[in-house]
Amino acid sequence: MDHPAAARTGPARLRRAREQQHQGRRPRRRAAVTALVRAALIAVGLVTVYYVLPLDGRGTAGTSALLACGLLLVVGVFWWEVRAIVSSPYPRLKAVETLAATLALFVLLFAGAYFLLEHSTPGSFSEPLTKTDSLYFTLTTFSTVGYGDIVARSQTARVLTMFQMLGGVLLVGVAARILAGAVQAGLRRQGREPSDDFPHRPEG
């Protein structure tokens, strides 16, 4: 026959275990919200800088130099963030921030290059480009939608567009694999199984 004290202790232990499990989910929820908000702020901040930055008309050489320096910046930021993913307590959430920053930098870099090219060499595209037009053309090219309402006409503009297409393929393919590898390395470093960092509802 079970002792009455043991019968009372069983439910108490179960309650404490549930409370500890619930408290363990709170940091993950806060980390998930923080990561998503930070990713959104990064994207909004970069877009704001793009519109505020006074891009003046440059020659083709100046545009090429700006694009080359910008691509080096994208690669540098990406590798710095990959190292941060490995040491982060929430690797998957950090990877979301990295992807947001890298995509925003990549898209805005080419949008700025298209804007400068059109203003330094008018007629490079089928119509004069504002900053919004340049961003629109960059996004339609990156997403492979290609409505055809804005078209690259000059050889320089077409070469630049091909560079963006190639860079987009590399970003989606190679960079995504590198991020996935960094997430797995971060989880192994913590001795954790490759499970999702986002909070989830318990079964049952």
C-alpha positions as CSV (number, residue, x, y, z in Angstrom):
1,M,0.0,0.0,0.0
2,D,1.4,3.4,-1.0
3,H,2.3,5.8,1.7
4,P,0.1,8.9,1.8
5,A,3.1,11.2,1.9
6,A,4.5,9.6,-1.3
7,A,1.1,10.1,-3.0
8,R,1.2,13.8,-2.2
9,T,4.8,14.2,-3.3
10,G,4.2,12.7,-6.8
11,P,1.9,15.4,-8.0
12,A,4.1,18.1,-6.4
13,R,7.1,16.9,-8.3
14,L,5.1,16.8,-11.5
15,R,4.0,20.4,-11.0
16,R,7.6,21.5,-10.3
17,A,8.8,19.7,-13.5
18,R,6.1,21.4,-15.6
19,E,6.9,24.8,-14.1
20,Q,10.6,24.4,-14.8
21,Q,9.8,23.3,-18.4
22,H,7.5,26.3,-18.8
23,Q,10.2,28.7,-17.4
24,G,12.7,27.2,-19.9
25,R,10.5,28.1,-22.8
26,R,10.3,31.8,-21.8
27,P,13.9,32.7,-22.7
28,R,13.4,31.0,-26.1
29,R,10.2,32.9,-26.8
30,R,12.0,36.2,-25.9
31,A,15.0,35.3,-28.0
32,A,12.7,34.4,-31.0
33,V,10.8,37.7,-30.7
34,T,14.0,39.7,-30.3
35,A,15.6,38.0,-33.3
36,L,12.6,38.6,-35.6
37,V,12.3,42.3,-34.4
38,R,16.1,42.8,-34.9
39,A,15.9,41.2,-38.4
40,A,13.0,43.6,-39.4
41,L,14.9,46.6,-38.0
42,I,18.0,45.7,-39.9
43,A,16.1,45.5,-43.2
44,V,14.1,48.7,-42.5
45,G,17.3,50.5,-41.4
46,L,19.2,49.6,-44.6
47,V,16.3,50.6,-46.8
48,T,16.2,53.9,-45.0
49,V,19.9,54.5,-45.5
50,Y,19.4,53.6,-49.2
51,Y,16.8,56.4,-49.6
52,V,18.6,58.9,-47.5
53,L,22.0,58.4,-48.9
54,P,22.7,61.1,-51.5
55,L,23.7,59.0,-54.5
56,D,25.1,61.3,-57.2
57,G,25.8,60.6,-60.8
58,R,29.1,58.7,-61.2
59,G,30.9,57.3,-64.2
60,T,30.9,53.7,-65.1
61,A,34.2,53.2,-63.4
62,G,32.9,54.8,-60.2
63,T,29.9,52.6,-60.3
64,S,32.0,49.5,-60.8
65,A,34.3,50.4,-57.9
66,L,31.3,51.1,-55.7
67,L,29.8,47.7,-56.6
68,A,33.1,45.9,-56.0
69,C,33.6,47.5,-52.6
70,G,29.9,46.8,-51.7
71,L,30.2,43.1,-52.6
72,L,33.3,42.8,-50.5
73,L,31.3,44.4,-47.6
74,V,28.5,41.8,-48.1
75,V,31.0,38.9,-48.0
76,G,32.7,40.4,-44.9
77,V,29.5,40.9,-43.1
78,F,28.3,37.4,-44.0
79,W,31.4,35.7,-42.8
80,W,31.4,37.7,-39.5
81,E,27.8,36.7,-38.9
82,V,28.5,33.1,-39.7
83,R,31.1,33.0,-36.9
84,A,28.6,34.6,-34.6
85,I,26.1,31.9,-35.4
86,V,28.4,29.2,-34.2
87,S,28.9,30.9,-30.8
88,S,25.3,32.0,-30.4
89,P,23.1,30.3,-27.8
90,Y,20.3,30.3,-30.5
91,P,22.0,29.5,-33.8
92,R,18.9,29.3,-35.9
93,L,17.6,32.6,-34.7
94,K,21.0,34.2,-35.4
95,A,20.9,32.7,-38.9
96,V,17.6,34.5,-39.5
97,E,19.3,37.8,-38.6
98,T,22.2,37.0,-40.9
99,L,20.0,36.1,-43.8
100,A,18.0,39.4,-43.4
101,A,21.2,41.5,-43.3
102,T,22.8,39.7,-46.2
103,L,19.8,39.8,-48.4
104,A,19.1,43.5,-47.7
105,L,22.7,44.5,-48.4
106,F,22.8,42.5,-51.6
107,V,19.5,43.9,-53.0
108,L,20.2,47.5,-52.0
109,L,23.7,47.3,-53.3
110,F,22.6,46.4,-56.8
111,A,19.7,48.9,-56.6
112,G,22.2,51.6,-55.9
113,A,24.4,50.5,-58.8
114,Y,21.5,50.5,-61.2
115,F,20.5,54.0,-60.0
116,L,24.0,55.4,-60.5
117,L,24.4,53.7,-63.9
118,E,21.2,55.2,-65.2
119,H,22.1,58.7,-64.0
120,S,25.7,58.6,-65.2
121,T,24.8,56.9,-68.6
122,P,21.2,57.9,-69.4
123,G,19.4,55.3,-71.6
124,S,21.0,52.3,-69.9
125,F,17.5,51.1,-69.1
126,S,14.2,51.3,-70.9
127,E,13.1,54.3,-68.7
128,P,14.7,56.7,-66.3
129,L,15.1,55.1,-62.9
130,T,14.3,56.6,-59.5
131,K,15.5,54.9,-56.4
132,T,12.2,53.1,-56.1
133,D,12.4,52.0,-59.7
134,S,15.9,50.7,-59.2
135,L,14.9,48.8,-56.1
136,Y,11.8,47.4,-57.9
137,F,13.9,46.2,-60.9
138,T,16.4,44.6,-58.5
139,L,13.7,42.7,-56.6
140,T,12.0,41.5,-59.7
141,T,15.3,40.3,-61.1
142,F,16.3,38.6,-57.8
143,S,13.0,36.9,-57.5
144,T,13.2,35.9,-61.2
145,V,9.7,37.4,-61.8
146,G,10.9,39.7,-64.5
147,Y,7.8,41.6,-65.5
148,G,9.6,43.2,-68.5
149,D,8.3,46.7,-67.8
150,I,11.9,47.9,-67.0
151,V,14.6,46.4,-69.2
152,A,18.4,46.7,-69.3
153,R,19.3,48.2,-72.7
154,S,23.0,49.0,-72.6
155,Q,25.7,46.4,-72.6
156,T,26.9,47.6,-69.2
157,A,23.5,47.4,-67.7
158,R,23.0,43.9,-69.0
159,V,26.4,42.8,-67.7
160,L,25.5,44.3,-64.3
161,T,22.1,42.5,-64.3
162,M,23.8,39.2,-65.2
163,F,26.1,39.7,-62.2
164,Q,23.1,40.1,-60.0
165,M,21.5,37.0,-61.4
166,L,24.7,35.0,-60.7
167,G,25.1,36.5,-57.3
168,G,21.5,35.7,-56.4
169,V,22.0,32.0,-57.4
170,L,25.1,31.9,-55.2
171,L,23.3,33.6,-52.3
172,V,20.4,31.2,-52.4
173,G,22.5,28.1,-53.0
174,V,25.9,28.4,-51.5
175,A,25.2,30.9,-48.7
176,A,22.2,29.0,-47.5
177,R,24.3,25.8,-47.2
178,I,26.9,27.7,-45.3
179,L,24.3,29.1,-42.9
180,A,22.9,25.6,-42.4
181,G,26.3,24.2,-41.6
182,A,27.0,27.1,-39.2
183,V,23.7,26.3,-37.4
184,Q,24.6,22.6,-37.1
185,A,28.1,23.5,-35.8
186,G,26.6,25.8,-33.2
187,L,24.2,23.2,-32.0
188,R,26.9,20.5,-31.8
189,R,29.1,23.0,-29.9
190,Q,26.4,23.2,-27.3
191,G,25.9,19.5,-27.2
192,R,22.4,19.9,-28.5
193,E,20.4,18.0,-31.0
194,P,19.6,19.8,-34.3
195,S,16.1,20.8,-33.1
196,D,14.3,24.0,-33.7
197,D,15.2,27.0,-31.5
198,F,11.8,28.5,-32.0
199,P,9.4,27.9,-29.1
200,H,6.8,25.2,-29.8
201,R,3.7,23.9,-28.2
202,P,4.2,20.7,-26.2
203,E,2.4,17.6,-27.5
204,G,-0.6,16.3,-25.7
